[in-house]
C-alpha cells in the first residue's frame, strides 16, 4: 500500500506545481518544454491530444497561457509573439479547436466550446502586398536557421491584430470562427459554422457568415 502511495505521489509531483508560484508541469509531455510559460491550475485537465506551440518565447520567460480550475481542454494553442497572452477561465470545456494568438485571447468562466472552432486575433499577414511580400522568404530563412522559432524575424508592424474576449457562460458551436477584435458578451450562443467578425451583445444567439443576432435570450438563460 505504501509503495502504491509513493508511486502516486511521484506522478502528482511530476504533474502539478509543488507550491504556489512555482512553475507548473503541463499535462501532456509535449508541453514540458513550455513549463516556464504556462500556468495550469492543479484542478484543470489537459487532454493528451491538446497541443501548445510558442513560436517566439519571451525572454525572460513569463506566463503566456493560463488555464483555470476545473477546465477541461482538448484544444491546440499557437502563441505567435512574445507579447501574446491566452487566458482560459474556470470550469470551461474546450473541444478540439484552434487558438491562434498574436495579441490577447481571454476566455471567461463556464464557457463551452465545441470542436473545429478557430479563435484568431490577427490576420497573420498585412493587407498591402508591399508589406507582406517578404513574409514567405523570411519564414523560410528563419525556419532553416531554427525550426522551433520560424517567426522570430517576422515584421508584425503592418499585421492587423485585436484582442478577443469571450464572456462567461457562453457556448460556441462547432466549426465557428471568431476573428480579431471581437468581444462576445456573457451567456451568448454562437451557432455552428458561424463567422463572428463583430462584437456580440450579452444574452443573444448569433449565427451566419457574418454572424448576426437571431434571437435574444432572457437574462437568466444558460
PyMOL commands that set and color helices and strands:
alter all, ss='L'
color gray80, all
select helices_A, chain A and resi 2-15+29-37+129-132+135-145
alter helices_A, ss='H'
color red, helices_A
select strands_A, chain A and resi 38-40+45-46+51-54+65-67+72-73+76-79+85-88+93-94+98-101+104-107+112-113+118-120+164-166+171-172+177-179+183-184+189-190+195-196+204-207+212-216
alter strands_A, ss='S'
color yellow, strands_A
deselect
rebuild
show_as cartoon
